Amino acid sequence: MEVNAQLIKEHRTSRAYTQQHLADACSVSLRTIQRVERYGVASPETLMSLSAVFSVESSQLLSIKPKAVAESSEEETLKKQINISIVFIATTIGAVLGSVITYAVTL
């Protein structure tokens, strides 16, 4: 599950817990806590343990992208792909024209 890694780290540091202390409190490995804080991915069981230790609802720890944000990032990706295609086409046309001009001049 995608969790808000920054929020989890904030909960941990506000309580002055080390990652090892949090791992022990959640009955998970240190590596699991490191992975959660770095990549924002946790199993449902880890999420339940974290919410119990922090005394918050598990839904508060989830990383939920609003639909508008998800759509806008898809649009941005599409725009980038189009821009790359335009640059490629322009570069190809420039190379072809350069070759034609060079050939015409050498005749």
N, C-alpha and C positions, 0 to 999 in steps of 0.2 A: 504494500500500500504506500502511496505517496504521502509523506508527512512533511510538516513545516520544520525543516532542520534547524533553522535559525531560532524559532520559537522554543524548540526543545532545548537547544543550547542555552537560551536565555533563562528558561526555568531552572536548568541545572546550575548555572552560575549564580543566579539570584539566591539559591539555597546554599551556595558555597560547596557544592558537591564536586568531587573530581569525577572523571568519566568512570574510573574504577568503582567509586562509591555508588554511583548510579547503577552501574552494571550489577553490583552485588544486591542492591535494593530491588532491582527488577528480576533478579535470578537469571541474568543473561551474561554472555561473555563481554569482556571489554571491547573486543573486535566488533561486536554487534552494535554497541553504543557509538563507536567510532564511525561505523558505516551509516548509522542513522543520521548522525550529525553532519557527515560529509556529503552523503548522496541523497538523503531525505527518503530513504526506503526502509520500511519496517514490516515485519509480519504482523498479522492481526493480534497474535499473542503478545508480541513485544509492545505493540501499541496499547493494548489493555494494561500491561504492566506499567508502562510509562504514565498512563493516565491515572492509575491507582497511586503511584508514588507521588505524582505532582498534585493529586486531588483535583483533577479537572476532568471534564467529559472528554472521551476519546475523539469526538468529532471536532473539538477545539484544536487538536494537534494535527489534524489532516490538512494537507495542502490542496486546496480546491481552487482551480483556475476558473474565474468567471467565464461564461461562454463568449462574451465580447472580446476578452483578452485572447482566448484561444483562437477565435476567428481572425483577429487582427494579426496574430503571429503567423497564421497560415497565409494571409494576404501579403504580409511582408516577405515571407519565403518565396511566394510566387513572383512578387515584384523583383526580388533579387535574381531569380532564375531568368526572368525576362531580360533584365539588364545585362546579365552575363551573355545571353544569346545575342543581344544587340551588339555588344562589344565584339563578340566573335565574328559576327557577320560583317561588321564594319572593318575589322582587321583583315578579313579574307578579301573583301572588295578592294581595300587599299593595296594589298599585296598583288592582286591580279592586275589592277590598273598600273601599278608600278612596273610590273613585268611587261605589260603591253607598251607602255611609254618607252621603257628601256629598249625593247625590241624595235620599235618604230624609229628611234633615234639612231640606232646602229645600222639601219638600212641605208 
